[in-house]
Every structure is written in structure tokens, then in C-alpha cells.
Amino acid sequence: MGAAEFFRQVTGRLPFPWQLRLMEETWPSVVDIPTGLGKTAAVVVAWLWKRLRGQPETGRRLVYCLPMRSLVAQTRSVADHWCRAAGPAFESEGRPPPSVHVLMGGEADAGWEESPEAEAILVGTQDMLLSRALNRGYGLSRYRWPISFGLLNQDVLWVLDETQLMGVGVETTAQLHAFRESLGTLGPSTTIWMSATVGSSQLDTVDHPQPAAGFRRLCLGEADRHCPEVARRWKARKPVGFADIALTPASRSSYARDLAELVRVLHSERRGLTLVVVNRVKRAQDLFTALAGKRGAAGAVRLLHSRFRPADRRDAEAFLGREEDRIVIATQAVEAGVDVSARTLVTELAPWPSLVQRFGRLNRFGREAEAHALVVDVDGAGDLPLPYEAGDLEEARRILEKVRDAGPSSLAAVSHEPRTPIRPVLRRKDTLDLFDTTPDLLGNDMDVAPFVRDEQDTDVRFYWRDYEGDTPSASHASPHRDELCAVSLGSARRFLRDLRKRRDSARKKKEPGAGHLRALSWDPLEERWRETQDPRPGRILLLHVAAGGYDSSLGFTGRAGERVAAVPPPSEEEADGMSGDPDSFRKHWVSLPDHLRHVKTEAESLASRLGLRGPLLRAVVTAAAWHDVGKAHPVFQEKLRAPAEGESGNLPPREDLWAKSAGGKGGGRGGRPGFRHELASALAWLTTRPGGAGDGRWENLVAYLTAAHHGKVRLSIRSLPGETRPPEPERLFARGVWDGDEVPAVVLPDGTEAGPTRLDLTPLLMGQG
């Protein structure tokens, strides 16, 4: 089967010439193709084809990065369909087809992390993917940061789609690509930037300079322009002009009403889908309120932006895809990736690359004879241009004054190189510093937000629960993605200020429920809820339903005090803390020697499938054999047995050293809060060093892998708040381990006995080892 036939089998149609070239040629750096010509299908099917053919330049994970959440569901759906369609071809080679996974705030899909040898497509937002690639995964337990970091930086094909909306994310991905090349990776690492408006200046960074011949681009060729379907989309007519109204300081108070009347008239004349795109969520909400309540408005009206909870947003996206007469009011959420074709487009003035994308939602497939676009001018005064710069709007205005048609062939004649503002640039030292995930003494982490997204676009996430008392219990379930609402940093801060004022007023009046008017975050070190008054990008904050701030038809409103309907969490996963070890409580007893043998066998199998060789292979297998030796420590053995006491059916079947318990949910904090068995394992290895792992570097790698396997002990070792201190004042202690503790002898998978071992904590002292 050839590439063209494979494409037809997967998508149901033959590829365009440029799509076939992508499948058959070396990966380009830039895919520069107009909207509506199947870029998503091209790159996904090309990756499937190259993986099927075993091409060594194509990583086993396709990381499909999008600038906003509203694009992820659609991309995941089509990618999943294409993978299922490619299933027979993969199964004929004795391989399962690749799986598709989503990475968004609160998403619990971790199957791809648990199978690093598997081929997978990861569809996610810029915030989630870039923060994880920088070892600071937003919305993810800090103890899982290193897993995503490792898997997203090697054996991967990164595809950055709709880069005109990514801001600093473009420069960051260019720098990360350069560092992957210079530092080396296990498996290939390739990056593709994909947009109809992508320029070269953002990719030309200090460590990722543009080659003398330029970045390799894939563009439409002569064969594409002679393809009937491409030609119809390429030559689609889209007349464009300025509307009779404009957003100015003088018209601000009546703007929503005036724009609502304009939209009502246009839609009554044309019907079909009328798409209205405004630049700010608040204006979209005001317009929706004005239009939904306007008498004589033809067709149903819905609102779509990025400040909805997922279920409400999915309803709006489904409405957008219907065939009936309808009006959809949206923000930049529809600029990219939304495969919809409007008959009428009304858009506020925006930077030229954004306008090009918005025009791409009009007569997208070239089938509408009467499609038309109107641009509402936006004055450059005050805050009216936000979130854009007044200069960018002025440049777009000058271009529009010369343009009468917004079809792809007409826009191709417009010369425009996007202005690149001064932005922070990720450097090699930053990347190496980010490898250490240990917070500083105040509990703070290195902030990656300036490298992930332009400052004005950074988000926090709220979720609402109905709980008793002022604070939920420590066992409160972790948030699920369907509960989360993304909120801009500025809006979150204003809302929390208003909430604090309402709480202070309620306390003065001695009103009940004042304690519910605050935001909480989980502190994994002290394992308790803390009040948060100054939110940071990427944080997930819990609100009581009485705090308000959300409406199912408007999204996040920021209006405190209006009770919010809670979304029932589908799971009972508890918030993780430093003492937590839920994987050790598996409803049945497993002895420590059996567990070490099981893990060593699995590590050998996994390493073989990943192609590990030599000292690296030996280090991984040795670490697997030693990783839980520290569970023999009396403190951990007591923790395993404690939940089973008094439950005769859960008691251990015999006296032994155990790795897994049949009792309880997690064993609590145990006799020494914060005790980490993996630190005891690493110290036992360093003390014993039985040999067989190679020279000192590989022995140290064994120690690191052993200590780091839960993500809670990695590069730094120090005591934490709330630890139980030894009775001797001078005795060293950290993470529940005391200097001089003795770990009983443990039978290793090869039948030898390690220990008993006395643990030495002198590595805590500066200059030791």
C-alpha cells in the first residue's frame, strides 16, 4: 500500500499534492498552508504513515500543541478517528494502533505516561504542554512533573499549530528544540511550526538561528493549484469591508446595543451561520446579553469563549457545528482550528495575522456564493485595543483599506511580516535549573509563565465545590477537568479582591458562611489547604459554590456571591502530599522480594522495547531491583500494617517484609510525617554499592533513579516543616529518615541479600560527595 492509498484509507479521500509530499519527504520546519486545506489531517496521517514505515526520524510520540482549550476536543476527536482507521495497517504489522490522549488542565489521562514504549498522539494546550516540557506542569502534581518532562523532550515530533496565537510560546519551542539537539535525546526529536501566517523572525532565536538557506518550508505547489478541490478553496470569494459602527470612547456605552442591532439585521437577511468575533470576553458577554434579549433576533444565539467549564463549552461548540440558522458570538477561541464555515462574519479589528485566521472561518470550503465579512473598527485610545497593541491594529487597518476580498488567493498577495515584540527568551541555564523540582525554603518554584505564554494571557483555574465548614477535609478529591474554568490572571485577582471585601463585610455583620468567600489551594508539603489571595499562573484554586463568579450561559463572570452549580467529581482521587503513597495500598499483600522481582522483570522488558543498551540498561535494571529496598525500614512497615489493624481479613498472611498492603486507602502520615522510603532505598544503595552497574557515574545514576521514582526526592535533600525530630539534637534527619537508621536485610531479585544497612545522611552536608 502506497502513501496516497493509506491517506485515503484513513481519511476517506485522496490527499492533496502538498499532503502527499509531507508524507513522502523529510519533515519540514514550517508548514505554510492557507486555512481550510487540511493541515491537521496532513500532519497526523503523515506521522502515522512514517511510524508504520519505521522511519527513524519520526518519534514515537506526536505532540500536537494548540494555543487554546477550545481547539483540543475537535483535534482529539479527528485524531482518534484517524488512528482507528489506521488500525488494520498497524495490526497487520503486529502492532497496536497509536492511542490519543488529551493534556489540559485537570485532565486525568495518564495512560501515555504509563506506557512510554507505546506510540501515542498527545493533543494539548500550549499552557499544559510547554509547562510540562519545562518540568513545571500546570495543573499536575509536582511529583509527576519529571515524567512528562522526560517523555515530552525525547522520541517526539512536536507540532505547533496556529502559532500566530502562541506569542512567546513560539520562541520557547524554538529554544527547546535547539537544546534537545545540543544536549542530546534518547530517540529523535523534531519540531514543526504550522500556520497560514507563520513568519521566520520568531523562529530565529539566539540558540536556534535561521540557516543560511532559511527554514525548510512546505507550501502549496503548482500541482496543488491545479487540484479542483484545492483551487475551489484557494479562490473562494470573501468580500470584506468596514462596518458603519466603530468602538470608540464616545460609543463605548452604547456599543453592545449598536452591534447587536447590526448583527440582527445582517442575520435576518442572510441566515445560515452568522459568526461574530470580538476581542474581549466581557464585550462578548455584553453583546450576547444584548442580542439574546433583542426582540426579532432570528435564530438561536450562543456564546463561545475560553472562560467556560468544559461541559458548557462543549455544548456551545456543538451548537456552532449545527446546520440551522444560528448566531455565535465568540472571542479568539474560533480563530484557529475550528472547522466551521460561516455565511456572514462580523469581526472587531485585530492584528493582521488574527484577521487572516478569522477570515478563514468564512466560506471556508468555497461553497457560499454570498459570503461577506464586516470589520468593526476599534479606536486605539485607552484600553480599547486590549488584548492587542494599538500599533498592531493601526497596521491591520492600513492593510484592510487596500483589501476588498479576504479569500486565500487574495490574501496571499498581501505582504506582512509580524512584528516581534521583545520577549523573555529561555536559555540553556534556565533549562538546566528547571531540572531541579525542589521548591525553595519558602515553598516557591521557578516561574515558567514568562516562557509559556505572553503575560497578559496567563491563566489560573477555578473549580467550585459544596463542602461543609470553612475548609474541606484533607481527603477531599482532586479536581477533574470538567470542573475547571480557566480565568485570566487579572480577572482572577479582581475577583478574589471582591470576594475578600464581601467576606470582611459578612464577618463584620456576623453573617453565616463568611468562611466560604475565599479561594483555597492544596499545600502538598504540609498536606493541608491554604487560603490564596494572590493567584499565580497555572494554579488550580478551590472555591465554595457560595463564592459565585460563574454562569453556565456566560462563563466566568467575576460576580461574587451568585451561587454556582457544582459539577460532581467523577473520582475520589485524594490530593497528594509528601507523605502520600497510594500505590502501596493495593487491596492485597505483596511481599517486598516479590515486588522487587516483578519491577526488575518489567524494567528489563521495557528497556528492551525502548532500545536501551550497555551501562544505561544496567543502571535502569539495577535501580529497579533496589528501588523499594527502603520499604523494609521499620517506619514504613508500621505504616503498611496500621490500616489493617482490627480488620482480620486484611491482616498480612505471614511475618514478612511487605511492599503492598491490603488495608486502608493510604496509611496516613505514619509515625514520621513525610517519611520517604525511596530516600532510604537510595541511601542503602550508596552505602552498599554491590557493584555491577559500571563506573561511578552509573552508580550515581542508579542512586538518582532509585531516589526519584516517586518524584518526591530528586536533586535536593532537606528536612521539611512538620517532620518528627530525632531525640538527639545533632542527629541529621530529612524526609522522615534519621541518620543511623537501620534497614533490615532484603532479598534482591538475583537471590543475594542486601543489608542489614545503616543509613548515612552525611550527603546532606555541603561538600559531601
Secondary structure, DSSP 8 states (H G I E B T S, - for coil): --HHHHHHHHHSS---HHHHHHHHS---SEE---TTS-HHHHHHHHHHHHHHTT-TTS-SEEEEEESSGGGHHHHHHHHHHHHHHTHHHHHTTT----EEEEE-TT----HHHH-TTS-EEEEEEHHHHHHHHTT--TTS-GGGHHHHHHHHSSSEEEEEE-GGGTTHHHHHHHHHHHHHHHH--SS-EEEEEE-TT--STTT--SSS---TT---EE---HHHHTSHHHHHHHT---BEEEEEEEE-TTTGGGHHHHHHHHHHHHHHHH-SEEEEE-S-HHHHHHHHHHHHT-TT--SEEEEE-SSS-HHHHHHHHHHHT-SSSEEEEE-GGGSSS----BSEEEEE---HHHHHHHHTTBSTTS--SS-EEEEEEE--STTTTTTS-HHHHHHHHHHHTT-SB-SHHHHTT--------------HHHHHHHT-----TTS-----HHHHS-GGG-EEEEEEE--SSSS--TT-B---GGG-EEEEHHHHHHHHHHHHHHHHHHHHTT-TTGGGSSEEEEETTTTEEEE-SS--TT-EEEEEGGGEEEETTTEEEEEETS-------S---B---TT--GGGB-SS-EEHHHHHHHHHHHHHHHHHHHT--HHHHHHHHHHHHHTTGGGGSHHHHHHHHGGGTT-GGGS-SSSS-EEEBSSSSS-TT-SSTT--HHHHHHHHHHHH--S-S-SHHHHHHHHHHHHHTTSSSSS-----TT----SSTT--EETTEETT-EE--EE-TTS-EE--EE---GGGSTT--
